[in-house]
Amino acid sequence: MKAVFIDRDGTIGGGDEVAFPNDFKLFPFSEDAIHLLRENGYKVLAFTNQPDISNGKVNYKDFEKELYAFGFDDICICPHKPSDHCKCRKPSTYMIDQMVKKYHLDPSKCFVVGDRWSDMVAGINAGTKVILVKTGAGNGKMGLYSNQWNPGEADHIAENLYNAVHWILNF
């Protein structure tokens, strides 16, 4: 089975900061992109760091409900703050590894699409192909994190999720 792991904030909508579910604005093309992947036999999986859950500012169930409504097959959410030093927070591969086990995925046939260095490093370390989108933090802030990863390690750099999906389908 093949799958695409997609980050939330800055990748499917919003900007380079976290937006709570009631305030989150999906990019106009995101639902079509998710549908296109599913239509072509890909398992579509959300994976996102949401530390405000552990701060009590927002509820896990609100994120879960929102992401399923957008068309994701399954979701992985790290609710921890960076200072918690948990095992699931990206750039850890934990969330990807859990879905690989659950769905018997071959990481080499999977893709990670995201706008942050932590998405890219998680995907690279898990053995997936990685696509950086220029939405959210993907364009302006990537140079700030050149000590964390080299953008040249991305398999592809796309303008947005819709362009990334077309690249995946033609890969």
N, C-alpha and C positions, 0 to 999 in steps of 0.2 A: 504494500500500500504506500502511496505517496502522500505527502502532507506539506502544508505551508503554515508556518508559525508566523503570526502577524502581531506586532506591537500595537498598542492602543493610541496613546497620546502622541500626536504629531505624525502618526502614520495613517490611521483611518480617519482622523479628524482632530479638532482642537489645534493647539499650537505647540510651543516648546515648553509649556508648563502644564501641570496636571489640571484637568477640569473634572469636577464631580459629575456624576451621571445626569442630573437634572440640568446642568449647565453645558454639557458636552455637545458640540456641534460636529456632526459627521460630515466629511467632505462629500459633495454631491455624487461622486463616482464610486465611493467605497462599497456600497451595497451591491452595485453592479459587478464590481471586481470580485467580491466574495462569492457572489452567485456564479460568476464565470468559472472560478476555480472549482466550485462544487460540481457544476455542470460537466466539467472535464475530468471528473474522477479524483479530485484532490480532497483530502480531509483538511478542513480549514480550522486552525487552532489559534485562539488568542493567547498571548502570553505577555503579562504586564506586571510591572512593579507598582504597587499602590500603597505607599507607606502611611497615607492618611487614614487607612483602615485601623492600623494599630494605634494611631493617635486619637481614635474615637471621633474623628471629624466626619466620617462617612461609613456606610454599612457595606460589608462584603456582598450581601445579597443584591444591593442596588447595582453594583458593577456586573454581577453575574446575570441578572435580568436584562440589563442593557446589552451586554455582549451577545447573549443568545438571541435577542430581538434583532440584532444586526445580521444574523445568519451564520454565526460561528457554530461549528459542530461540537466543540468542547472548549473549555477555558482553563487557563492556569493563572492564578493571581498570587503574587507574593505580597502579603499585607504588612511586611516588616519595614522598619526604618533601617538605613544603612548601619547605624550604630548597634543594631541588634545582632549583626554578624551571623545571620541565619544561613541555612544551606540553600534556600530557594531563590534569593534575590539575584537578578541578572547583574553581572555577567556570568554567574554560575550556570552550569548546564542542567541543573536539577529539574526545572520545569520541562525542558525538552526531553530529558531522560525519562521522566515519568510518562510522558505521552508516547515515547518510543516503545516503552514496555507495554503500556495499556493497549496500544493499537498494533503492536508488532511491526513497527515502522523500520525501514532501512534508512538511517540518517543520510546516506549518500544520495538518496532519492528525494530528500526533503529540502525545503528552502526556509530561510528566515528573512522576513522583510521588516525593516525598522528604520528609525531615524536617529538612533543613538549608538555610540561606541559600544555600550553594554549589550545591545541587541546583537551587534556584529560579532563581538568576542564570544558571546554565548553560542551563537551559531557555528562559528569557526571551530571552537573547542568541542562542540558536539558532533562535528563532522558533516554539517549541512552546507549547502551553498548559501551565500548571504548576499542580500540586495539592500543597499542603502538608498532610502528615498530622501529627496531634497526638501520635503515638507517638514514642518516642525523644527527640530534641532538639526536636521540633516544637512542643511545648507550652511547656515551661519556659524554654528558652534563647533563643527567638527574639527576645525583647526586647533581649538582650545584643548582637545584631548589627544593630540598627536603622540603624547607619551603613553597613552593607553592602548593605542592600536594604530595601524597604518591604513588610511583609506584605500590604498592600493591593494589591500587584501580582499576587498569586496569583489565578488564575482561579477557584480553589475551595479551601476549607480543609475537610478531612475528618477525622473522628475517627480513621480508620485506613485501611489499604490496601483492605480490603473495601468500605468506604463510598466510597472514591475510585473504585474500579472501577465501582460502580453509577452514580456520577455520570458517568463516562466513557461508559458504555453508554447513558445517557439524554441525553447531550449533543446 
